Amino acid sequence: MRKILLLVACFSFLLLNFSLAQFQISGKVIDSTTGEPLIGANVFIPELNRGTTTDFEGAFKINVSKSKVRVKVSYVGYKTIDTVVAVDKESVINFRMKPDVIELGKVEVTGSVKQDNISLKSFIATKQMSMGIFDGLSYEQIKLTTASTSSDLMAKIVGVSVKQGKFVNVRGVEERYSIATLNGSFLPSPEPDKKAFTFDLIPSGLVQSIKVVKTFSPDLPGNFSGGFIDIKTIEFSDSMINSTDLSVSTIPDVTFKKFFVYGMDRLNLFGTSAKQINGLPSDFPEDITKVPVEERNVYARSIKNLWSKNSFYNLPNFKTSFLSSGKLIFNGFNYSLGLIYEGFSHKRDFEVYEYEGDWSKRFEFGGSRVSREMRFAGLVDLKSRFLNQMIGFRGFAVGMFEDESAQMRGFQYTDQGAEQIHMAIRFNQRNLYFGQVYGENNFGSVNLKWQGSISSILNIEPDTRRLVYGRDMNDPNAKFAVILGPQANFKNGGILSSNLRDDVRELRTSVKFPLFGMDVKTGFDFWETKRNFEFRLIGVVVNLNGITDWRMFYLPADSIFIPENFKRNGFSLDEYKAGTNKYRAYDKNMASYLSLGIPFRLRSQIFNLATGFRVEMVKQNIYTKDFAGINEVLISKTYFDVLPAVEFKYSPTYTMNIKLSYSQTINKPELREISPFAYFDFYTQTSVRGDSSLRRALVFNYDLRFELFSLGEDMISVGIFHKHINSPIEKVIVSGSALGSERTFKNAKFANVSGLEVEFVKDVFGIKLIGNLTFSKSQVDVERTEGTIARKGRSLQGQAPYLANILLVYEKPHSRFNLSLSYNLTGPRVYDVATQYNDDIVEQARYQIDFKLGYRLSKSLNLNITGKNITARPIVLKQGGYLYQKISTIASISFGMNVKF
């Protein structure tokens, strides 16, 4: 197989020898009034005696050996254009021809850069010319939203919904069915328990466009069936821009309020302080269980006590950014630079319940979490164009820091009917580092694109502490006592630390050239993810070497784990040991592809057909140990797939498209899902464990879409889609485990997902109406196993039956005021799948309303007021009609200004 892949790759590069021409003229010939392409127009260069005719889209290409030539463009019924054209840089030259019945005035020859997805009109034009089906947001649309992160932006796209503020579902399938890329290069997941990328990591202020490709083509990776999500960072290479933004925001009932919390002293205004992060001391043993019990207290006393209660005064949230772009040194060398800093705090209230099979309560808790977060982000983009060639470099880095304190109180009925108080303090750091070199080279009619990238994601949780108090629920006068046992466990007092690092290397190439009237595209892709993960749980336990001083168990949180209480008749340390707590893994992918674009015409009707296939080979290895930590364990999976794709486009007029596509893709289990590691979630009181027996899912995709465009920005599209998934992978509930309820990953038998998507842009009396609607339905069949009941016809996990996004915009060139109002609605969807009964956990329908009001004070100064989630609807999850979780959301009002200079 490797030989086949290498042969295809070599074939791709040998195609570069087809032509040695130094310059190229390309562009379109269109009607100056209607904008429709003129098919069969003659484009001729007299001095070279060379010419061509335009294709079905009015496009042409001519290779020339001079940088300045005379071009004649002629078409029956139109006035001939005779002009001199300079061809010394990469650009698209459009000729606008006027009918012959009118007198020829000034000839207009315009050079337009490639579609940059900055303006809404440009983004719509890209959709119009595309063979495939995609949706997304242009920079112009992004600036109209109230979004602060890319996950906020994703919620505005047709067929897309967001979970937990950071995970993205596309077309009713879970986040694991989509692929995230940054500038076309893969992004690993920073989550220890998720395959998906967390989109809250990338601030919206550095995003130029988001594109969600929904139909597979051979040049895309085959491991997606929901959406191929590409985030393009700021790149204003042809504009001179310098601007800065500053905003402060307030949260009702939170800002300027004082909270009394535990911990939360590890963040300052500019991020973290290394001296305050604490965690385990540097000389702490690698395995505390190998240290004699009488000596463990020495190490216990060296751990700083963070259970001190302090006051937290919530200041307004703060955000500032700086953007700059322009030309450096000489024409053709451009730069873009962006920097963002954000500091924000919030408080969320929550309720959580769980039930037995007879609907008696397993537990019920209510509480709140207070957190403070900081985010730093920066990007640089350097690009040079010369002699119809281009090369560039992109660098991107994000650091996100969160300090959190949480407390909940309720009843744990499985623990002898105990009334309990759970407390947790947590610090988390997520970092993304991304570097990419890319280029595009034109050798006559042969176009070569290439990119290489390296990226790293870190998720560091150096110090998370948990503490549980309890008392007999039948004795309200009893004192609360700390709950500790003789061994470390996930729930009780102790310190958790974890370290996740993913490193990704990638190389992608593509070659495109004409052959016998067809557009041929071939290429080679390689990418590899290397993962290192380590988890430790150091538990505080009862020291059984002496007569226990039970009075210590009734001490308050700020006095219980102080150094002097670690003694012979007090507390000691233990470690939760499992060989699965540490693993190394890699995921290596190699692929080659070949596709053909075939334009043709039947009478006056224009058709385009694109077809091809992709060959992928995937190798996954996980290196860990068995639960006892004695034997080495290797989990290895290999996949080989040939994935076909067919896309058909019919354009009866220049402004109308009918698109039809079929493809076959896969959805492989990810490294976390097949690793045996178990992780306990404080807020749901459940654990998540991998399953090495998972199989990859095979997906058959069908799409039909109708698109109608105007010569301006107005457009409407209506599409239907269907997906058949063999062996879909879902996260399911496993009841009755030793750790309480447990989640794991399982294959269902098959699933079907069908839906209708509508998108529109319309100007109504000076108000722009931008919206989309999605209606979908899914059915999943599950076979009966030892731990799973047979089920037919339930909804796929994450699929909402309806989604809606409406954006109203008032913005005129000569008006000082602008206003946008947005409405987002997400229907009910399965959150977790039941395996031993029929009632899944369902997230209830929820809507959100935002607004943005701007005022242009001067040419360089703009003021704005932004209201985000002003209705503050809570997130509600139910199971069998009973409340499972209820989480409050945050409403905020922001005041900001933008300065251009």
N, C-alpha and C positions, 0 to 999 in steps of 0.2 A: 504493500500500500504506500509506503514512504517513497518508493521509486516512482509510483504513478504521480504522487503529489509533486515530487521534484521535477518530473518531466513536464508537467503542466506549468510549473513556475518558470522553468527554462524557456518553454514555448512563449510565455508572456513577454519575456525580455527580448527574445529574438525578433519579435515583431517590430522592435524599434528600428530595424534596418530597412523598413519599407520605404522610407523617404528621408532625404537629407536637406529638404528645403529649409531656408532660414527664416522666412516670414510667412504669415498667413493672414488673408482677409476672410473674415467670417461675419455673419450677421443675418438680417432679415430684410425682405422687401415687402412693405405693407401699403395698404391704401391710406392716404393721409387723412381721409374723412372718417371712414368706418373703423380703421385699425385692423381690418381683415388681411390675412396674408395673401400675397399674389403668387399663385402657383404657376411655375413654368416661366417666370420672368427671366430675361437674359441679363447676365452680369458679365461684361466683357472688358478685357484690358488690351487696347489696340497695339501698344508698342511691344507687348510680349506675344501677341496673337494667341491669347489664352482666355478661356471663358467657361461659364457653366450656367445651369438653369436652377431656379429655386425648387425646393422639394414641396411636399404637401403642407408644410408649415411655413412656407415662405423663406426658408433658411437656405444659406449657401456657404460654401467654403472654396477659396482659391489659394493655391500656393504661389508665392512670388519670390523673386530673387532680389528685389529692391525694396527699400524702406519707404519710397514715395512713388506712387503710380497714378496714372490716369484711368478712371473707371467710368464706363458707360453702362447705364441700366435702362433697359427698354422693355416695354410690355404693350401689347395691342390695346388701344383705347386710352393710353396714358402718355403724358409728355416724357420724353427721354431725359434722363439725368446724365450730365457729363461733368465730372468734377475730378479734382486731384485729392487723393487720400493718402495720409501718412500712416504707415503701419510699423510703428517703432515701439509699441507696447501692447500688452494683452488687453484687448477691449473688443466689444461687439459693436459693429457699425450697422446702423439701421437706415435704410433708404425709404423715405416716405414719398410715394409717387402721387401726382395730382392728375385727375382725368384730363384728357386732351381737349374737352369741350370748353375749357376755360383757358384764359390767357396765363401763360406761365410767368409767375412772378419770381420771387427769390427762391432758389433751390435750397431745400433744407436737408442737410446731411448731419445726423446726430450720432455721436459716439456714446454708448451707454455701457457702464460697467456691468459685470455679472450681477445677478440677483443677490442682494445682500441681506434680505429679510429684515431690513430696518423699518421700512414703511409698510403699512397694511396693504397698500396697492401692490407693492413688490412681492409680498408674501402670497397674495392671492394669485398673482401672475405665475409664480413658481408652481402653485397647485394646479393652475390651468394647463401648464405645459408638461407636467409630470405624467408619466405612464402609471405610476402606482398611486395608492390612496394613502394620504397622510393628513393629519390635522395638527394644529399647534398655535403658537402665538408669535407675532412679530414684536420688534422692539417698541413700535408705536403702541401696540396693545398693552404691552407690559407696563409702560409708563402710565397708562390710564388706570391700572389696578391699584389696590391697596396692599398688594403682596409684599412681604418682607423676605420670604424664602422661595426657592424654586418649587417646594411642595405646595405653597399657596398658589403659585401660578398654575401648577398641573391641574388643580381643581377647576380651572376655567376652561379646560379643553374638552371638546366633544368626546363623549364615551369614556371619560376618565374620572375616577373618584379617588379620594385620599383617605387613608386610615391612620389613626393615631398621630395625625399631623405630619407624617413623614413617609409613609408607604403608599405606593400608587397602584391602583387597579385599573386595567384597561379592558374595555369591552366585557365587563362582568367576570373576568377571571382574576385570581389572586395575583399579588405583586410578584410572586415567584415566577410567573409566566411572562414577565417582561424583562428586557435588557436595558440597562442604563449606560450611556456613553457620554463622554465630555469631549466635544469637538471631534466626534467620530471614534474615539478610543475608549476602551472598556473601563468601567468603574467597578471595583469590588465592593462588597458589602462591609460596612463598619460594624455590623451587629453580630454578636456571638451566637444569636439564635435565629437569624434570618438570612435568606439568600439575597433579599432585595437591598438595593441601595437606599439610604436614608436621604431624601431630597431636602430635608430641613438643613442639611449641612451647607448647601450652596446659597448664598444670599442673592435675592432677585436683582439687586443693583448692579451685579456684574454679568447679568445674562442678556444677551442680544436677541436670542430667539430660542424657542423650544419647538422641536418637531417630533411628533409621535407617528411613526410609520406603522401602518396597520396591515399592509400586504407584503408578503415575503417576496424578495427577488434574489437571484443567486449571489449577488454581491454583498448581501447581508448575512450575518451569522444565523444559523438555523435554529438556535436554541431560544426561540421566542414564538409565542402564539398570541399574546395580548398586544404588545406594542414594542417597537424598537424606538427607545426614547433617546434623543440626542439633544443635549444642552450645548448651545454655542455661546461662548463667552464674548465679551465686548470686543469688537474689531471695527473701529471707524477709520480704516486706513486711508480713505480718500477725503476725509474731512478734518479740518482743524477745530478741535473741541477742547475746551478747558472748563470744567464746571465742578462745583462742590455743593453738597447737600448737607443740611443740618436739621434734625428734627428731635423733638421731645414728645413723649406720649404719657398719658395718665390712664390708670385703670380704676374704675369706680370700686370703692370699698377696699382698695389695696394701696394705691399711691398715697403717700404721706401718713400711712398707718404703721403702727409699731406691732411687731409680732415677737413672741417669746418662743425661741426655737433652740434645739440642741445643735451643737456643731456650727456649721455654716460660717466659718471664719477663715476659709481657705481661698477666697477670691478677693482681690482688690480691684480698683478701678481699671487697671491695665492688665488684668488676667490673674495668673496664679502666683503664689509665693512658694517657692520650693521648700522653705522651712516650715510651712504650715500644712503641707499635704500629708505629712506624717506617714501612716501606714506602718508596716513592720520595720523594725530597725535593720540596718544593713548587716549586722552580725547575727541576725535571727537564724536559727538552724533551718536547713532545707527540709528536715522532717523532725518536728518536735516530739513525735511519738518515740523516737529513738533516744531521747534524752530522759534520764531517770526522773521519776515524778518529783522527787525532793529537790531536783535542780531546775525544774521548769519555772518555778516562781521567780528565779533570777531574771529570766527573759520576760516574764509577764510584767514585772515592775518597770522594765525599760520601755514598755509601750505607753505612749502618752494617752491619758484619759481625755477623750473628746466629748464625754457625756456631760459637759458643763452647759447650763442653760444661759443663753444670752439674749439680749434684745436686738431685733433686726428692724431697722427703720427703712421703709421702702420709699426710695426716691423715684422721681419720674424716669422712665426708660429713655435711653439716649442712643442716637444713631448719627453717624457722620460718614460721608463718602467723598471721594475725589476721583474724577475721571479726566484723562488727558489723552489726546491723539493728534497725530499730524505727520509731517514729513521730517526726516532727519537727513542732514548732509546734502543730499541731492534728490531730485525727483526719482520716484520709483522705490525709495526706501522709506517705509512707513513704520510707525509705532502706535501702540495703544497701551495705556497704563490705567489700572484701577485699584483703589484701596478702599476698604470698608471696615469700620469698627462699630460694634453694637454692644450695648449693655442693657439688659432687661431683667426684671424680676416679676414673679407672678405667684398667685396662690390659687390652688384648685381644691375644691371639696369633692369627696367621693363616697359612695356606698358600694359595698361588695357583698354578694351572697353566693352560697352554693347549696345544692339540694341532693338528697338521696333519691333512689329510684322511686320511692313512694311520695316524693315531694316534701318530705320532712326536711328541715333545714340541717345542713351539715355545719354551716357557720354563717354569721352575719356580722358585718363590721361597718362602721362609718368613721370618717376622718378627713384629714386635709394634708396637703403637701405644699410647702413653701420652697421656692427655688430661686436662685440667682444665676444668670447665664451671661457669658461673654463670648463674642465671636469676632475673630480677626480674619480678614480675607484680602488677598492681593493677587493681581494678575499682570502679566506683561506679554505683549504680542509684538513680535518684530517680523517684518516681511519685506522682501526685496523682489522687484520685478525687473527683468532685463531680457531683451531680445526674445520676447514671447515665452520666457521661462519665469518661474516663480519658486522661491524657497522661503520658508519661514520657521519661526520658533515660538512656541507658547509655553509659558510657565504659569502655574496656578497653585495657590496654597491656601488652606483654611485651617484654622484652629478654633475649636469650640469647647468651652469649659463650663461645667455645671456643678453647682454646690446645692445640695438638697436636704431638707429635713421633713420627715413625714411621721404622722402619728395617727393611729386608728384604734377605736375601742368597740368592743362588741362581745359576742358569745361564740365560743367554739364548742359545739355540742358533742363532738366526738372525743373531746378531752375531759371526760367525766363532768360534762356540763359546766365548764369553767367560763367565768367572765374574764375577758382578757384585754390588756392594753399592749399593742404592738408599736414599737418605735424603730425608726431607721434614720441614719444619716449617711449621706452618700456623696462622693465626689467622682465625676466622670470627665474624661478628656478624650475628644475625638479629633484626629488630624487627617487631612488629605493633602498629599503632595503629588503634583502632576507636572510632567515635562514632556513636550512633544516637538519633534522636528518633522516638517511636512514639506511637500513640494509638488509642483505640477510642471511638466515639461512637454512642449509641443514640438514634434519633429514632422513638419508637413501635416499630413492628415492623421498622424498617429499621436494620441494623447496619453501620456503616462502620469498617473497620480500615485504618490507613495506617502506613507507616514510611519513613523516609529515613535513609540512612547514608552515611558516607564512611569509607574505611579505606585504610591504606597498609602495604605490606610491603617491608622492605628486607633484602637479603642482601648484606653487604659482606665481601669477602675482600681486605683491603688488602695482605697480605704473605704469600704462600705461596712457599716456596723449595724447590728440588729439587737434588739432587746425586747423581751416579752415578760409581762407581769400577768398574774392571774389570781383569781379567788373563786370560791364556791358561789355560783350564781344564786343559790338559795339562801345565802347569808349576806345581805347587803351591808351589814355592819363589819364584816370581816375586812382585814387589811389586805392590800395587794402584795403579793410576794413574787420575786423574780422566779421564772421557770427555767431551771437548769437540770441537766441530767449528768450521768457519768461519762457520756460520750458526746463529741461534737456532732451537731446536725444542722440542717439547713435553716431551721426556723428560729432557734433560740440564740442567746447572746453570743457574740463573737465578731470576728473580722473576716470579710470576704475580700479577695483581691483577684483580679483577672487581667490578662494582657493578651490582646489579639493584634496580630500584624499580618496584613496581606500585601504582598508585592506582586505587581503585574508587569510583565514585559509583552510588548506587542509590535508586530510588523505587518503592515498591510500594503499591498500593491495592486494596481489595476492598470490595464492597457486597453485603450479603445481605438478602433480604426474602422474605416469603411471597407467593405468587401462585397463586390457584385451587388451594389445597391443596398446592402444591409449594414447596420452598425453592429460590429462585433466587440464584445467586452469580455476580457478574461483577467484572472488575477490569482494571487496567492495570499493567504492570511495565516498568521501564526500568533497565538497568544498563550501565555502561561501564567497561572496564579500559584504562588507559593504562600502557604499559611503556616504560622506558628501560633499556638494557643496554649495558655497555661492558666490554671485556676487553683486557688488555695482557699481553704476555709479553716481558720483557727478559731476553735470554740472555747468559751469559758465554761468550765465544768465544776462539779462538786469535788473537792479534794477528799477522797475516801481514806486517806492515810491517817486520819485522826478523827477526833470527835468534832463533828461539824458544829460551828457556831451559827445556829439558824437565825439568830437576830440579824445577821447581815443580809438575809434574803428580803427583809422588809425595808431596806434603805432605799431612798429615792435614787433616780438615775444618775444624778451628778455626784453621788457618794458611794455607789456600789462597786464600781470597777477601779477604784483608786489603788495605787501600788500596795499599800499596807494591807489590803484585804486578800492578797494572794499569799496564803500561808498554809500551814499544815492543817489547821481546823477551819479553813476558809475555802477559797477558790483556787483552781489550777487551770492549766491549759491542755487542750487535746486538739488533734487535727483530724478532719474528715479525709480519710485516705481512700482514694480510688485510682486505679491505674488509668481510667478514662479521663481524669482531670487534666491531662496534658496530651496533646497530639500535634503531629506535623502532617502536612498534607500538600499535595500539588494537583493541579488541574491543567493538563496540557491539551491544547487544541491546534490541529492543523487542517487547513481546508484549501481547496482550489475550486474554481467555478468557471463556467462558460455560458455566456448568454448572447442571444441574437435579437437585434431590433429590426423588424421588417416593415417598412412603410409600403402601402399599396393603395390603389384607387380603383373603384368600380364606378364607371361613369363619372359623376361629379361628387361622389362620396369619398371621404378620406378615412383611411383605416391605418392603425398601427398595431403591430403584434410584437410582443417581446416574450421570448421563451428561453429556457436554459435549465441548468441543473447545478447543484452544489454538492461536492464530495467532502464530507467531514469525518475526521477521526479524532476521538476524545479518549484520553487516558487519565483516570483518577486514582490516586493512591492516598491512603490515610495510614499513618504509622502511630500506633498507640499501644497500650497494654490492656490486659484483661482487668476486670474490676478489682481483683486481688492485688494487681500490680506486680505479678510474678512473670507471666508469659508475654512475650512480644506478640502484638496483633497487627496484621496487615489486611486492610480492606481495599480491594482493588477492583476497579470496574473499567471496561473498555467498550466503546461504542463506535460503530462504523455505519454511516448513513449516506445514502444518495438521495438528495432532496430536490424534486422537480418544482418548477414554477412556470406558470403561463399567465401573461397579462395581455388584455385586449382593450384597445381604445378606439372608439368610433366618434368622429367629430363631424356631424352634418353641417355645422357652421363654425366660424371662428370662435364664437362665444358659447358653444355647447359641447359637452363631452358625455359620452356614455362609456363607463369603464367596467370591465369584467375580469376577475382574476381567480385562479386556483393555485394552491401551493400545498406543500407538505413540509411540516416543521417538527421539531422535537422539543421536549422539555425534560432535561436530565435532572436527577437528584443532585443537590449541591453538597459541598463538603460538610457543612454543618448538619445537614439532614441525614447523612449516612454515618456520621460519627456517633459513638455510643455515649458521649458526654451528656450529663443531666444538669440542668440549670433551674434554680428555684426563683419564682417571681414573687416578690414581697407583696405586691398590690392585689394579685389574684389568688395568692396562697397556693399556687400550682407549680409543677415542675415540667420541663420540656426535655425530652430525650430523643436522640436520633435513632434511626432504624436502618441497619446496613443491608437489609433485604429489599430496599426500594428498587423498582424498575423505572427506566425512563419512559416517559409518556410520548406517544406518537399522535400528532395533531394534523387533521385535514382541514384546510381553510378555504372558504368560498366567499367571494365578495361581488356585489353589483352596486354601482353608484352612478347617479345622474347629476351632472354639474351644469349650471347656467351662470354665465358671467356677463357683466356689463363692460363698457369701455372705461368705466371709473372703478369704484370700489364695491359697488353692489354685487352680490352673488347669492346663490342658493344651491345647496346640494342635498340630495336625498339618497341614502344608501341602505342596503340590507346586507347582512353578513350571517354566516353560519359556520360553526366549528364543531367537528367531531373529534373527541379526545379519547384515545385508548389508554387505559391505565393512568388516569389523572392522579396527581399527588396532592394530598390535602393534609393539613394539621388536624388531628382528631383527639377526642377526649378518651382517656383510658381511666375508668373509675376504679376505686378501691385499692390503689397502690399504697405502699408503706409510707410514702411522703404526702399522703392526701391525694387529691385528684392529680392526674398526670396527663400531659399532652405528648403525642408523638406524631410521626408522619406515616401515612399509609397510602397505598394505591387503591383507588376504586376500580370498578370494572370498566366503565366508560362514562363519558359525559357528552351532552350536546348543548351548545350555546347558540342561540339565534337572536338577532336584534335588528332594530331600525334606528338609523342615525340621520338627523336633520341639522343642517347648519345654514345660517343666513347672515348677511350683512346688508342693511338697507338704510338709506338716508330718508327720513320722514320729516319734512318741514324744518330742516336744519338740525335735527337731532338724529344722530347715528344710532341705529339699533343693531347690536351684534349679539347673536345668541346661538344656542345649540340645544338639542333635545335628543335623548337616547332612551329607547325602550328595548329591553332585552329579557330573555327567558332562558333558563337552563334546566336540564334534567340530568341527574346522576343516578346510576345503578351501582349498588354495592352488593357483592357476593357475601354469603354467610361464611364466617370463620369461627374459630374457637372463642374469640373475644369480640366479635362484631355480628350484629344482627343484619339480615338481608333487608335492603331498602331499595325502593324504586321510585324515581320521579322527584326526589328532593332537589332543591336548588344547589348549584355549585357554590363552594365557599367563596365569599367576597362578591358575589353577583347581586347587584341591585336591579330591580325590575325597571326603574326609571331614574334618569338624571336630567337636570335642567340647569342651564347657565344663561342669564340674560344680563346684558350690559347696555345701559343707556348713556350716551355721550353727547354733551353739548360742547362744541369747540369750534370756533371760527377764527380765521387768520387775523381779523382786525378787532376782535373782541378781547377785552382785558380779562373776562371771566371764562372759566371752563368748569364743567361739572361732569362727573361720572357716577353712576349708581348701578350697583351690581347685585344680583340675586342668584344664589346657588342652592340647589335642592338635590339631595341624595336620598333615594328610596331605601327601604329596609333590606338588609343583606345578612347572610349567614356569617357569623363571626367565628364560632368554633363548631365543629361537627361532632354530633353524638354518635357513639358506636354501639351502646348497649340499650338504647331506647330511641324513640323517634323524635324527641324534641331537641332541636339544635339551639345553640345560643345565637340570638338574632339581634343585630344592631338596628334600632328603630330609625325610621325616616327622620331626617333633620334638614333644616334650611339655614342659610346664613345671608345676611344683608350687610353690604359695605357701601361707603360713599367717599368721594374725593372732590373737594372744592378748591379751585385754584384762582389766584388773582395775580395778573402781571403788573407789578408796580412800576417797572421800567424795562428797558430792552434787555437788561442783564440780571434783573432780580424778579423772582417769582415767589409768592407766598402760597401756602396750601394748608388746608385742614382735612384730615383723614379720619373717618370713623370705620373701625374694623369690627366685624361680628357684633353689630350694635344690638341685636336681639338676644345675644348670649344664650342660645338654646343649649341645654345640656346634652351630652352623649348618653344615650340610654340603651342598655342591653337587657334582653329578656330571654327567658327559657321557659317554654310551655305556659306563657302568660304570666310567669312570676318574674319579679325584678331580679336581675343577675348583677348588673353594675349600673351605676349612675355617676357620671363625672361632669363637673361644672366646666364651662368654657369661659374664655376671657373676652370681654368687650373692652375696647380701648379707643381713645381719642388722641390724635397726634397733631402737633403744630410744627410746620416745617418751612424751610426756605431753600431755594436753589439760586446759586449765583453763577453766572457764566462770564468768563473773562478771556 
